[in-house]
Amino acid sequence: EGLTAFSQNHWPSLNFDIGVINNYLSRFLPAGFYYKMFIHPRPFWKYIYEPFIRQSAGLGKAPTVKDTSDYEHFYAFYDLVIIGGGISGLNAALTAAESGLKILIMEQNSEWGGRCLVDFPFINEEPGLKYISRILSELRKYKNVTMRSRMMGAGVYDHGYLLGYERLNDHLSTNEGPRHRLWRIRAKQIITATGAIERPLSFPGNDIPGIMLASAVRDYATNFGVAVGDKVAIFTNNDDAYRTAITLHEIGVTVPVIIDARSGGGGELAHHAKELGIRVENGKAILNVFGQKRVKAVTICDYEKSGANKEKIECDSIAMSGGWSPVVHLFSHCGGKLKWDEDLALFRPDKAAKPTSYDGLPFVTAVGSANGFLLMNEVLKDTLDGSRTAIRAAGGKINNKKTKEFLDKNEKAPEAIWISPKDANIKKRSKTWLDFQNDVKVSDVELAAREGFESVEHAKRYTTLGMATDQGKLSNINGLAILSSTLGKEIPKVGTTTFRPPYTPISLGSIGGSARNELFQPIRKTPIHEWHEKKGAYMEPVGQWRRPFCYPKEGETHQKAVEREINQTRSSLGLLDASTLGKLLVTGPDAGKFLDMLYTNMMSTLKVGKCRYGLMCSENGFLIDDGVVARIDEQTWLCHTTSGGADRIHSHMEEWLQTEWWDWKVYVANLTEQFAQIGVVGPNARKLLEKIGGLDVSKDALRFMEWKEGKLGKYDARIFRISFSGELSF
């Protein structure tokens, strides 16, 4: 279908990669080695170390050609947003459909149904595909329900604000319409039906190509008709991996062994696998994996004791399953807390600590597997309860229909397996990977703990655990378990790392939307911009503004034009379009007191009709702006800012008024674009104004740093007797 794929991070080729030497130097490259190795001699960092690291690091290369795709933003409000279109999300939407609420349900994949499509061929004797199709058909009848596939819930923020990332034409051969759309949504209530992610297992050599998650192997076989190997060994600590073994057996792939670390083995699925003639070894673990570019065989042994009952078994792939972790990221983005479930060995949302909105009430509800329920019957029941809670909170009507119970297979509880074999020595632990992309091993986390990086956030940054593109979705739980074991603490005492949006990467184009090229930043023009252009002005950018730099004559360089205009101004007269200067009106009974707090000099003592130059500093004492302040009347001041600084200083003032001095009676208005401002400069400046007529601008009538209001010719004007050049100017 036109896909072109390239291997990466190798030199000179994938088959002969010089970087393999790192395998033999690994004992000299432990966690945080770069903090220790590259300090001395200091010049080496810039000229040797950094160029070498940058050449070997990274995943792929940034594009060098311009992105020609279109992107857009979309703004929407919904009473209820459901994130996730699996069996839990679809049932939540169906429960809410008759509530009278405006509903949005999104699914990041192209197909609705989630894992139901692969793992449950039948639901209560009804084909799984038919079950999903029936729900979809019912939902499409409701005009109050909006359904969007290929749309990912990227982030949940305060007060019901969330981002949705929709991929519109990535799957199409044509480039018509927007490529991606970023939804900016406000919702009264949010339901996260985001499911769970399978965890890998930690065993020596678990990074060799051909080792995959059991659910991924199952997906390839069911969704795409692809077998990942001819002989696929299964390694698990839970019953779900048996589904993979059964699926592979049904399509004719040999499963030489199912290695179950639990001494008691599995439940009904395990019994079915044995009936199919698949060998099952309970209480066993993988001691070693043979092969470099591909799995060739495994050595198994007793899980509790690595030296006991060793056996080599040939295989060309390994499907591993270390249990499932609820996708709690969106629940946690805006303050939702988690609690550890010791029985299922997972973190699940704490119902007593949900994210709260501006009114102090919860606005995010996790349901189904995202709430820590992994059996279908539990998922459906929790989805119904959670959906009704969200519907009630959003002000909708409750549907009292009951869901039909699902006949779950008898599954035994998983057993927490954080490293295998259980007594693996340091040599084995140094070849046991936790983070497959950043090459973080069990021994790295243990070393970080010994060196004092006991905080989970410190250990994360020291080892780069969970800092790859998956942001720890696969590695963090295993890493936390190793850290807690090394520190002698319970897993919940160690805590979790911070979950930050977006949930998965989103394109830079979607963030920018249509604000690109000439729309990237609006060009602001002064009221006399057209006059400048007619006079042949060369315009320079001043923030968003365009201001004349000079007026070159034919054949004249810009430098010569500037020199000519300077001489003209110094000797006679010059004009400046000063409309770009910010103009902020500050008024109210407390306006003077307010300005005294912002400027380094007193503005409350300024008399009406007078001007004063002021410096404005941040709360840290750094200069952030300067300009002339004029007092208009007893309660009103006009504050000038630098060109391009008006919006920033306006926001600065509003922040202080809204967060610190909210009870002061002050109003601030940005008048920058409300009138033109022209500087008249030079020895003949007063003569020009007197010739126009109107206001008296004589030396005695309008003194330095004063202003007056009236008619200038036929125009209403304010004249300020101030100077920026040292010359006589108005």
Secondary structure, 3 states (H helix, E strand, C coil): CCCCCCCCCCCECCCCEHHHHHHHCHHHCCCCHHHHHCCCCHHHHHHHHHHHHHHHCCCCCCCCCCCCCEEEEEEEEEEEEEECCEHHHHHHHHHHHHHCCCEEEEECCCCCECCHHHHCCEECCEEHHHHHHHHHHHHCCCCCEEEEECEEEEEECHHHEEEEEEECCCCCCCCCCEEEEEEEEEEEEEEECCCEEECCCCCECCCCCCEEEHHHHHHHHHHHCCCCCCEEEEEECCCCHHHHHHHHHHCCCECCCEEECCCCCCCHHHHHHHHCCCCEEECEEEEEEECCCCCCEEEEEECCCCCCCCEEEECCEEEEECCEEECCHHHHHCCCCEEEECCCCEEEECHHHCCECCCCCECEEECHHHHCCCCHHHHHHHHHHHHHHHHHHCCCCCCCCCCCCCCCCCCCCCCCCCCCCCCCCHHHHCCEEEECCCCEEHHHHHHHHHCCCCCHHHHHHHHCCCCCCCCCCCCHHHHHHHHHHHHCCCHHHHCCCCCCCCCCCCCHHHHHCCCCHHHCCCCECCCCHHHHHHCCCEEEEECCEEEEEECCCCCCCHHHHHHHHHHHHHHCCEEEECCCCEEEEEECCCHHHHHHHHECCCCCCCCCCEEEEEEEECCCCCEEEEEEEEEEECCEEEEEECCCCHHHHHHHHHHHHHHCCCCCCCEEEECCCCCCCEEEECCCHHHHHHHHCECCCCCCCCCCCEEEEEEECCEEEEEECCCCCCCCEC
